[in-house]
Amino acid sequence: MAERTGGGLERIRALIARKFRLDCSSAAVWWLLHRHGWSWQCPARRALERDEQAVGLWKRDAWPQVE
């Protein structure tokens, strides 16, 4: 499965292992993502409508609260 995903599931799997000290298979990661309606895929390019100033403000103000 990792060959098809370009290592995306492996990166998510490593993140889960690091954050939650939980070792699971790539298939389990795919299943969890799919179950919640998420995808391992990243966008190929940035959105044309992206507002860099708004993103910067969000990273400064909202992201620390999320972490």
Secondary structure, 3 states (H helix, E strand, C coil): CHHHHCCHHHHHHHHHHHHHCCCCCHHHHHHHHHHCCCCCCCCCCCCCCCCHHHHHHHHHHCHHHHC
